[in-house]
Amino acid sequence: MTKEPIVEIVRWRGLDGITDDQMTEAVAGIEPDLKTLPGFVSQTLHKDDDGHWVALYEWQERAQGEASIALMGPKDTFARLMALVLPESIQIEFLSHP
């Protein structure tokens, strides 16, 4: 039986004055770097009715998703994204198939 991918849910708010276009471009900008990480499957971006951004990342294994923050930290694309984000608003959780 093949393992189902793990879903990482990341929620955050943008800083005041950041436009939707700025945020979507910054999130799209990290994808080439994400594609180089072990276990990366996909990324999708959403925005809820309260103005929170919600990114869904699929990983082959949870450990790969958990390691991704350290691997992305030094990347310029990640720094550009984080410059738009209210740091204390970041929430991360992982979901697996039962």
The 8 nearest C-alpha neighbors of each residue, nearest first, counted from 0:
[[1, 2, 3, 4, 96, 97, 59, 60],
 [2, 0, 3, 4, 59, 96, 60, 5],
 [1, 3, 4, 0, 59, 60, 96, 5],
 [2, 4, 1, 96, 5, 59, 95, 60],
 [5, 3, 59, 58, 57, 60, 6, 2],
 [4, 6, 95, 58, 57, 61, 60, 94],
 [7, 5, 57, 94, 56, 93, 95, 8],
 [6, 8, 93, 56, 55, 92, 57, 94],
 [9, 7, 55, 92, 91, 54, 93, 6],
 [8, 10, 91, 54, 53, 90, 7, 55],
 [11, 9, 53, 90, 52, 89, 51, 91],
 [12, 10, 89, 88, 52, 51, 90, 13],
 [13, 11, 51, 85, 88, 52, 84, 14],
 [12, 14, 84, 85, 83, 17, 15, 11],
 [13, 15, 85, 84, 83, 17, 16, 12],
 [16, 14, 17, 13, 85, 18, 83, 12],
 [15, 17, 18, 14, 13, 83, 19, 21],
 [16, 18, 15, 14, 13, 21, 83, 19],
 [19, 17, 21, 20, 16, 22, 13, 23],
 [18, 20, 22, 21, 23, 17, 24, 13],
 [19, 21, 23, 18, 22, 24, 17, 25],
 [22, 20, 18, 24, 19, 23, 25, 17],
 [23, 21, 25, 19, 24, 20, 26, 18],
 [22, 24, 26, 20, 25, 21, 27, 19],
 [23, 25, 27, 21, 22, 26, 28, 20],
 [26, 24, 28, 80, 22, 27, 23, 21],
 [27, 25, 23, 28, 24, 29, 22, 80],
 [28, 26, 24, 25, 29, 30, 23, 31],
 [27, 29, 25, 26, 30, 24, 76, 31],
 [30, 28, 76, 32, 27, 26, 31, 77],
 [29, 31, 33, 32, 27, 28, 34, 26],
 [32, 30, 34, 33, 29, 28, 35, 27],
 [33, 31, 30, 34, 35, 29, 36, 71],
 [34, 32, 30, 35, 36, 31, 29, 39],
 [33, 35, 31, 32, 36, 39, 30, 40],
 [34, 36, 33, 32, 37, 31, 39, 30],
 [37, 35, 33, 34, 39, 38, 32, 67],
 [38, 36, 39, 63, 35, 34, 59, 58],
 [37, 39, 59, 58, 63, 40, 36, 60],
 [38, 40, 58, 37, 36, 34, 41, 57],
 [39, 41, 57, 58, 38, 59, 42, 56],
 [42, 40, 57, 56, 39, 43, 58, 55],
 [41, 43, 56, 55, 57, 54, 44, 40],
 [44, 42, 55, 54, 56, 45, 41, 53],
 [45, 43, 54, 53, 55, 42, 46, 52],
 [44, 46, 53, 52, 54, 47, 43, 55],
 [45, 47, 52, 51, 53, 50, 48, 44],
 [46, 48, 51, 49, 50, 52, 45, 53],
 [47, 49, 50, 46, 51, 52, 45, 53],
 [50, 48, 47, 51, 46, 52, 12, 11],
 [51, 49, 47, 48, 46, 52, 12, 13],
 [52, 50, 12, 47, 11, 46, 49, 10],
 [51, 53, 46, 11, 10, 45, 12, 50],
 [54, 52, 10, 45, 9, 46, 44, 51],
 [53, 55, 44, 9, 43, 8, 45, 56],
 [56, 54, 8, 43, 42, 7, 44, 6],
 [55, 57, 42, 7, 6, 41, 54, 58],
 [56, 58, 6, 40, 41, 5, 4, 7],
 [59, 57, 39, 5, 38, 40, 60, 4],
 [58, 60, 4, 38, 5, 39, 40, 57],
 [61, 59, 58, 63, 62, 5, 4, 38],
 [60, 62, 64, 63, 5, 65, 58, 59],
 [63, 61, 65, 64, 60, 66, 67, 58],
 [64, 62, 66, 61, 65, 60, 38, 67],
 [65, 63, 61, 67, 66, 62, 58, 60],
 [64, 66, 62, 63, 67, 61, 68, 69],
 [67, 65, 63, 64, 68, 69, 62, 70],
 [66, 68, 70, 64, 69, 65, 71, 63],
 [67, 69, 71, 70, 66, 72, 65, 64],
 [70, 68, 72, 67, 71, 66, 73, 65],
 [69, 71, 67, 68, 72, 66, 73, 36],
 [70, 72, 68, 74, 69, 73, 67, 77],
 [73, 71, 69, 74, 70, 68, 77, 78],
 [72, 74, 71, 75, 70, 77, 78, 69],
 [73, 75, 77, 71, 76, 72, 78, 32],
 [76, 74, 78, 77, 79, 73, 72, 71],
 [77, 75, 79, 29, 74, 78, 28, 80],
 [76, 78, 80, 74, 79, 75, 29, 81],
 [77, 79, 75, 81, 80, 76, 82, 74],
 [80, 78, 76, 82, 77, 81, 75, 25],
 [81, 79, 25, 77, 82, 78, 83, 26],
 [80, 82, 78, 84, 83, 79, 77, 86],
 [81, 83, 79, 80, 84, 78, 85, 14],
 [84, 82, 81, 80, 13, 14, 17, 85],
 [85, 83, 13, 81, 14, 86, 82, 12],
 [84, 86, 14, 13, 88, 12, 87, 83],
 [87, 85, 88, 84, 89, 81, 11, 12],
 [86, 88, 89, 85, 11, 90, 84, 12],
 [87, 89, 11, 86, 85, 12, 90, 10],
 [90, 88, 11, 10, 87, 86, 91, 9],
 [91, 89, 10, 9, 88, 11, 92, 8],
 [92, 90, 9, 8, 10, 89, 7, 93],
 [91, 93, 8, 7, 9, 94, 90, 6],
 [92, 94, 7, 6, 8, 95, 5, 91],
 [95, 93, 6, 5, 7, 92, 96, 8],
 [96, 94, 5, 97, 6, 93, 4, 3],
 [95, 97, 3, 94, 5, 4, 2, 6],
 [96, 95, 94, 3, 2, 5, 4, 6]]
